[in-house]
Every structure is written in structure tokens, then in C-alpha cells.
Amino acid sequence: MEVPVEVPVADFYELLGVPRNASAEQIKRAYRQRARELHPDANPGDATTEEQFKQVARAYEVLSDPEQRARYDRFGEQGVGGGGAQSNMGDMFGGGLGDLFDAFFGGGGSPFGGAGRRGPTGPPRGQDLEVVADITFEQAVFGATIPVTVRTALKCDDCKGSGAGEGTKPVTCSECNGRGQIQRVRQSMLGQMVTSTACSKCGGLGQVIVTPCATCSGEGRVVTEKTYQVDVPAGVDTGSTLRLTGRGAAGKRGGATGDLYVHLRVAPHERYRREGDDLVTELPVGIAQAALGARFVLPTLDGDEEIILPAGTQPGREFVLRGRGSHRVQGRGRGDLRVRVDVQVPTKLSEFEAELLKKFAESRGEQVQGEQRLMDRIKSAFQ
């Protein structure tokens, strides 16, 4: 004779491990976790755990209902009809057993058959592919159409993707009757539970190939190289990724085609660099040009531009050419072209140049370290 197991009934909040001010979502999440731990199928033959599972279910039944929860908070378990977990099973799981099944099977469908959310059958979708494309700096700034070659799987022309040999066609799988799934029924404390798995004979496709296509060996696709013309939008940069829907690998035996992801890599420019949507370059000028002013012709990506340096231009000064930068990918217009002045100090001077600079320094009262002649340095050493 089986001896009933008695487990003391704890506070409903303690059973679920949540505070008394827990939100409805917290209660639901805690219940799912506890239900996984205590479910009889996970603890076969453990009567104590089974009783705890019933108590957790009862706690969730009460606390998931705002009215019952309010009565429980005020009067305790007596306010919600006393103890026991023999309430209606449909209500116990918040309007149906879907929540419990989601907790155990990740939302894969209903354990009681019917119109549960069954996974898709038929030929699987093809793989997504990735490729790196190298583009020039100018192509990144202005946009371009470039060829991209990728090794991929394409639909077999001979069998039109069916995988069947000439004059034949796929036949319905006798194991799953074309459903692509095998259902198995087992008993649990909740009643009959129906689980579905992919048919091993047809691989979940619902059809089998009796006479495979000689070209693709029944795959319905062949591996080859394919070149696509890809439109690169203006303003992209290294690290930008383009998604080409439907240009990935073809699915097996007529399955949908995956996507192609093109990762862009931009070559550096000899003169310009990117700072966001702006282009930046240095303009090398001599000290005389900076002091007296000068005119320069700057080759830009849009053509030559004249830069006028006023007299007394300081190192690092920036001249901005509006709308001469990179196009904006996520908006209209373009960035700016920023030209930074780089005053270059000569490292080697002729005697004539050095003498001129000394006179210039003397005229401004600037003390400079002049080059001493050899005999002057020797005399200084003995003083």
C-alpha cells in the first residue's frame, strides 16, 4: 500500500522564491524555473518532489491572478479556498498548459497535440555566406558597383533543384507520410504528451529520392563560384556590412536561399583619411610661406581647390571646405574637408640660409644658438 507523502505547505511567495512585491513577470519566470526543477518527469519516482510540484503549481495559480493574490495577501491561504492542489488544471497554468510546455520545451508546441506551434517542415533554408570585399577610398566616399565572387551552392539546373534524376520525381516518405515529423505519445501526470521529432528516413523533408540526379547526387544544388554585382552605397567605411537577401547558398532540394553578407574593407588614401563623415588632410607649408602668406592648389577628391594662406598662419590652423567630405550613409549631404596646416621647419640649411635667418632673428631681438667655428669652440674649452 502506497503511503501518501505529506509536505508542509510553505508561504506561496517562498515556494516560488520571490518577494511579496514581485511583479507578474517575476512570478511567471520564477514559476517556470521551479516547475522545471520539480516536474515529475525530471524526478521519476520521487513522491516528495511531486508533491512540491503540486504546491508550486497551486502557488502560481493564486499569485498569477490579481484578485486571488489580493485575497491571499490579506487573508492567507484560507482567503483563496484553503489548501490543496486539486484545482482545475487549465486554470492552474494561467489559462492553459502552454506556459508549462514553454517552460519545458522552449515554446516548441503543445504537449496535447491539436493546433500547437509545430516547427516548419520541408527543405531546409540554405546557409548564409560571408565574404570580404576590398574597395578603394574613393569608392567608399562616393559609392560604386563592384564585383564580388563567392563560392556557393546554386540550384541544380538539370533537376531544377528537386534532387531527382531525369524522368523521376521525389516520392512521399512512407515513414512519416510526408509530414517530415514523427510523433511519439507518452503518459505523464498531466495526461498524454505528444512530442515531434524530424523523420530520420527523409531528414524532415517529407519526401525521399529514389533515383538521385546524377549531376547533384540528389542534393538539388551544386557548388560553384558565382560573381555578383554589388551596389556599395556612398559613405561606407571599413567594417560596414552589406546584406544581400537571397544571394547566399541554395537550400537542399529546393529549399530557400540564404543571404550573402559582404564585409567591406577600405584601402587607405595617400593624402586623406576619414574622421566620421569628414575628410582630413595636412597641408605642408614652409616657415616663410606661413609667415608671409601663400596660395596653394590642393587636389581633392572632387577636383583641385585653391587654398589661400593669410600672412601669419599658425601651425595646426584648419581650413574647412564645406560639403567636400564623405557622403553620409544614414542621411543626406556630405561631411566637410578639413585642411590642417603643417609648418615644416628645415633641418638642414646652407650657409646663406643660416645667415639670413640669423639676421632675421637679430632684427626681432631673438637669441639663437649659432654654430661656432672649430677654433672658437677650442678657445671656449680652455677659458
N, C-alpha and C positions, 0 to 999 in steps of 0.2 A: 504494500500500500504506500503510495507516494505521500510524503509528509509535506504539507504546504509550508513555504518559506515566508516568514514574516520579516519585513524590513521596515524599520521605523520611518515614518513619513517626516521628512525634513521640511523646512520652510521652502516654498516654491522658488523663491529667488536664490536660495542657497543651492537647491537642486540644479539650477541652470548656471550657477556661478556668476550671477550678475548683481549689481547694486539695485536697491529699491527704486532708484530714479532712472533706471536703464530705459533707453529708447526702444521702440518696437523693433527696429532693425537689429539692435544689440541682442534683444531677446531671441529673435529668429536665428541670428548667427550662432548664439550660444547653444540653442536647442539642436541645431544641425550637428554641431560638434559633439555634443553629448550623445545624440542619437547614434552617430557613427560608432562611438566608443562602446555603447551598451547594447547595440542591436543584437538580438539572439543569434542571428546568422553569423555574427562575428564572435560570439561566445557560446557555441553549441554545448548544451547540457548544463549550463550554469544557471541554476534556478534563481540565485540571488541577483545576478546581473539582469535576468529577465524581469524580475520584479522592480528593480531600479529603473529599467527602461520604461515600464508602465508608469511609474511615478513621474519621470521626466516628461513623458507624453502628457500626463494629466496637468503638470505644471505649465507646460506650453499652451495647452488648451485654454487654461484660465488666463494666463498673463498676456496671451495674444489677442484676447477680446477686451476692448476698453471697458465695457460695462462690468464684466466679470472681474477684471483686475481691480476696478474701483471698489467692488464689494469685498474682494479678498483683502485689499489693503485696510479696509475699515473693520471687517468682522472676522478675518481669518478664513480658514477652510470651511467653517460652518456657514459662512455667508455665500458660498458657491455650491451648496448642496452636499457638504460633507466630503469624506474621503472616497477613495476608490477610483480605479482607472477603467471602469466598465462603461464609460460614456460612449456615445456614438463615434465610431471610428472615423467617419468622414469629417465630423466637426473637430475631432481631436487634432487633425493635421491642418487646421486653418482653412476649411472649405474643400478639402480633398487630399489625396495622398501624393499629389505632385511634389509638394515641398519635401516630403520624406524621401521620395525617389530621387529628387535632385540632390539631396544630401549624400545618398549612397552612390549614385551613378552619374553625377555631374550633369543632370538635365538631359540625359540621352533618350528619354521616352518614358512611357507609362508602364509600371510593372504589371498592369492588369490588361494589357492588350488594348484593343479599341483604337481610338484616334490619337495615340501617343505620338510624340515627336520623333519619328524614326529618321535615322541618318540617311543621306542620299545614296541611291544605288546607281548602277550603270558605270560606264567607263570613267576612270579617274581623270582629273584635270592634269594637264601636262605641267612640267616643272617650270618655275620661274628661273630665268637666266640673268647673269650679271656679266658686264664687260666694262673695261676701262677704255675710254676714248681720249686721245691726246689732241688738243686743239691749240691754235695759235692765240696769242694775246689779242690780236685784232678780231678774231672770230668770237672770242668771249665777250668783247666790248660791243660789237655791232651785230652779233648773231650770224649764223651761217647754216648751210645744209651740208652735212658731212657723211661720208660712207662709213658704216660700222659693220664689220664682218664678225660673225659669231658661229661657233659650231653648235648645231642644234638638231632637234628631231622634227622632221616635216612629215606631213601626211603622205602615205604611200600612194602614188598615182595609179599603180597597177590595180590595187584592190579598193581604191577610194577610201582608205582608212578603215575598212571593215576587218582586215586581217585574214579574210577568207580567200582561198585560191580561186582561179578563174573558173567561172561556171558554177561556183558554190556560194553558199552564204552561211553565216553563223546560225546555229540551232539553239533552241531553248534548253537551258540546263535542266537535266532530269532530276538533279538532286534538290534544287530549290524552286523548281517550276518557274524559273525566270525572275524570281523576286530578288535574287542576289544575296539573300539572307536566310539563315537557318534559325528558327525559333525553338527554344527549349523551355519547357514548363517545369517548375519545381514548386514544392509546397513550403510554406513558411507560416509563421504565426499570423501573418497578415492575409493569408489565403494563397491562391495560386499566383506565382510570379513568372512572367514570361520575359526571357532575355533573348536578344537577337545578336547573332554574330555573322560575319561575312561568310558566304559559302566557300568552302575550301576547294570545291571542284571547279568553279568558274571564277574564283577570286573576287566575288561580289559583283560580277558583270551581268549575271543573269543569262549569259549565252556562252557557248563553247564553240571552238573552231575544230571542225572535223578534218578539213583539208586546208592547212595553212597556206597563205600566199608565199610563193617561192621567193619573192623579192624582199619582203619584210619579215619572213618567218612567223607570220601570224600576229606581229606586233601592230600592224596598221600604220606604221611610221618608219622612216629611215633616217639615219644620222648622216648629216652632211653639213657643208658650210653654206651660210646664207648671208648676203650683204643687203643691208637696209640703208636707205637714205634717211638720215635723222635730222630733223629741224632743231637746231640749237637756238634757243631764244637769246636775244641780246641781253647782256648784263650778267651772265653766269660767271662763276668763278670756280677754282679748284675745290672739289668736294661737292659740287652741285650734282644732283642725280635726276635723270630723266626717266620717266616710266612710260614704256611703250606697251600699251594694253594689247594682248593677243599676239605679241611677237616673240613669245617665249617658245618652249618646246611643245610640240603637239602631244595631246594625250594619247594614251594607248587605245587602239581600236576605236577611234572616233571620239575620244574624249576631248573636252575643251582645251584650248591652247592657253598656256601660261603667259606671263608677262616678261618683258625684257627690261632690265634696269641698266641704264648707261651712266656710269660714273665718270664725270669729266675731270680731266687734268690739264690745266692751262700752262703753256710754256711761258717762262719769264721773258720780259721785253728788255732789250738792251738799254733803253732810255727811261721807260716809265714803269711804275709799279702801282698797284691798287691800294687804296685806303678807303674801304667801303665802296661807294659809288664814285669817289673822286680818283683822278689820276694825279700822281705826284712825280715831279722830276726836279733835278738840280741843274741850275744854270751856272757853269763855271765862268767867273769873270776875274780879271786881273785887278790889282790894287789901284792902279791908275784909272781903270775903267769905272771902278766903284766910286772913286773919289771925284772924277771929272764928269761921269755920266757917259752913256754909250747907247747904241742901238744894236739889237741882235735879231736875227731871223731864226725863230725856233720851229723846227719841223715837228708838227703834231700829227696825231692820227687822222685829223681832218684836213691836213694841208699845212702850209707854212703860216706862221703868225709872227708879227713884229712885236718885240718886247723893247720898251724904251726904259732904260735905267736912268733915273734922275741923278744929278750930282750928289755925292754923299750917301749913296746907298750902303746900308749896313749889311754885314754878313747875316744870313738867315732870313732876310726880308722875303716876304712871299707875295707874288703877283698871282691874282686869281683870274682865270679866263672862264667866265660863266658858261655853263652848258657845253663844255668841251670834254667832259669826263665820260664815264661809262654809262650806258643806258641802264635804267632801273628795271630789274626783273619784276618786282612786285608793285610797280607804279609807273606813272608817266614821266616823261622827261629824262634828263641826264644829270649826272653829277658835274662837278667842276674840274678844271685842270689847274692845279696849283704848282707854280714855278718858284722854287726856293733858290735864292742867290747863294752861291758858294764862292766866296772871295778866296782866291788861291794866292798864297804868299810864295814867291820864288825861293827855291832852296839853293840855287847857285846863281851868282851874279858876276858879271865881268867887272874889271877894274873901273871901267867907265860908268857902269850902272851903280856900282857901290859908291863911287864918288858923288854921283848925282843925288843918291839917297842921303848921303851924309850932309850934303849942303841943304837938302830939304829939311832934314832933322834939325840942323843948326838954325835954319830960318824960323823954325817953330819952337825953338828952345827945348828940343827933346834930346835927352842924353842917350847916346847909343854906344854899344860895345864895338869899337872899331878894331880892325885887325892890326896887330902890332907887327912891325918888321922884326926879323930874327935878331938883329943887334940890339933893338930896344928891349926885347924880352930877356936877353942875356944881361944887359945892364941892370934891369929891374931885379934880377935874381941875386946880384951882389950888393944891392943897397940895403 
